[in-house]
């Protein structure tokens, strides 16, 4: 499972457990603690279900339906928004083609009448499979023809090649160190002592 995402609740499984609990309540043989153990739920939930079952019977244990708040934008609104955003920011009267969150929030309000905080607009865009993209920064004075000419003519001349260089060195301060065979154990020199 991806980090940061909660698992969705199994509403059908919850409804089946409540239905099973209603049957066990009607049988009257088990205590609430035993029902909670059998169904794998908390005693508090069974206590709540029992109170509802006593007031309204089996129909009182039906699920409440959808959990959480209903979305403020319908699927049709999201499709219209997606098409509108694909038309480009300049089509909506903005000076550049860059979509920012405040701009998208303004478009959502104009299309649907629903006002969103710019910080929450990103969730809607993610739902529409939009990704965050930043424009490439380039100088206004950039001359593409001059760049292409330089790459074709000057770059090959100034570029270093591996063929022209000799054996390299791992030292950054010495250009090249001669390879001299060592004798004896590494790190120890035999020094001739006067006798």
Secondary structure, 3 states (H helix, E strand, C coil): CCCCCCCCCCHHHHHHHHHHHHHHHHHCCCCHHHHHHHHCCCHHHHHHHHHHHHHHCHHHHCCCCCCCCCCCCCHHHHHHHHHHHHCCCHHHCCCCCCCCHHHHHHHHHHHHCCCCCHHHHHHHHHHCCCCCCCCCCCCCCCCHHHHHHHHHHHHHHHCCCCCCCCCCCCCCCCCCCCCCCCCCCCCCCCCCCCC
